[in-house]
Amino acid sequence: MSRVSLTIATILFASFGLAGCDRGAPEGAQESSGASVVTGKIDRSQAGELMPAVNLVDPAGRVLNLGALQGDPVLLNLWATWCAPCVKEMPLLDELAGDYDGRLTVIAASQDLQGTAKVEPFFAEAGLDNLHPWMDPEALLSMALADALPTTVLYDGAGREIWRVTGELDWSAPEVRAAIDEALPAQ
């Protein structure tokens, strides 16, 4: 990571402490941090925006360009290991990825600056079988999409935003599953 990118990422993550997840807050305190961001609600105000063509990497060094994912709907989750709401919803996203396998691509893009050193052990310990440990080493997605973590964006098969959620969401709730089903092609 370049020095400029690292500085930008550091500033960005410092602002997350003010807007959403707070690394230093005791567990449970993050939900009542006084954030100005409305959390846990589906937001359609940016519908139609294109998915950023950002490169993600995995622990093996493989690269995934998000711009190349057109064709299938994508649920893109920005998260970090230090974010309590992010950690809480990861098993639900893993279950969702399994339930929608072949119909929806679920991507969990870690915003951890330590990358593989934090993400790989987290995936192993959490037993996440349906998600792949993708990392955004320069925090480009955070800069493009997120006011706070977690932020999750649903894109249609053409790579256009349908809706987004800032904050924790119950990914198993019937109303959330119905909102996801909107993006799926008719069978």
TAJOMO-V31363 format. One record per run of one state. SS is the DSSP state (H for helix, E for strand, C for the rest). FROM is the first residue (numbers start at 1). LEN is the number of residues. If there is no record, write none. Layout:
BEGIN
((SS FROM LEN) (SS FROM LEN))
END
This chain:
BEGIN
((C 1 2) (H 3 17) (C 20 10) (H 30 3) (C 33 9) (E 42 2) (C 44 6) (E 50 1) (C 51 4) (E 55 3) (C 58 5) (E 63 3) (H 66 3) (C 69 4) (E 73 7) (C 80 4) (H 84 16) (C 100 4) (E 104 7) (C 111 5) (H 116 11) (C 127 6) (E 133 3) (C 136 4) (H 140 6) (C 146 5) (E 151 5) (C 156 4) (E 160 7) (C 167 7) (H 174 8) (C 182 6))
END
